[in-house]
Amino acid sequence: NQNKKKRGGLMNRVNSAASWLSDLPFGGSRKTYPPPSTDSMKGVGDKTKRYYDLRQKIDELLPLDSQRTKQRVQGELRVNQYEPIKPDELPYTVTNCPLYPPDGYPYAWPVTDIVQNWPPDDTAPRPKIHQGICVFDYETEMEKAKIYREAEVPFVVRDDPQVLRTAERWNHPGYMMDLMSDTPHR
């Protein structure tokens, strides 16, 4: 009986705080707007009118066209093309991996070699890196990716259309400033 009283008091305080928050001018409202695009997920992400309006604006500027988006991201936005530092040491090519993970996959190097090539406190991109993880193309190598996932080994999937669309949107001039607004915690 004592525990019920404690829980009841706590719930009253929670409900009171929730009603107070909903009256605040900075968006305590629970009203949501329809997803701005087909790539929105129900119950995930910002559903405010401000975001809805921003997405409507950017989606008009960058209409849904997977091929255009892929060409733009690959041609203009993807500035670094990392090559394996020691490709001769690998029993496979990271951009053309076999259907099944080879023995010893993924190839790894001593941490001292990795840090010597790219010190953690130096953010400048390197043209060659210690790369032993397979890279699969979303459109042509998903069968391989599923096999590697089943084998529970790491891999990279490149050029997923939804990720490319997000990258294009985030790189559009002014979009991130509009998205972040004056909210310092975002």
Salt bridges, closest charged atoms under 4 A:
ASP39 OD1 - ARG55 NH2 3.13
ASP39 OD2 - ARG169 NH1 3.82
ASP46 OD2 - ARG186 NH2 3.09
ASP53 OD1 - LYS49 NZ 2.99
ASP59 OD2 - ARG55 NH2 3.50
ASP59 OD1 - ARG165 NH2 3.13
GLU76 OE1 - ARG72 NE 3.18
GLU89 OE2 - LYS86 NZ 3.84
ASP122 OD2 - ARG126 NH2 2.68
GLU139 OE1 - LYS70 NZ 3.24
GLU141 OE2 - LYS144 NZ 3.16
ASP159 OD1 - ARG78 NH2 2.52
GLU168 OE2 - ARG68 NH1 2.43
GLU168 OE2 - ARG72 NH1 3.66
ASP178 OD2 - LYS57 NZ 3.46
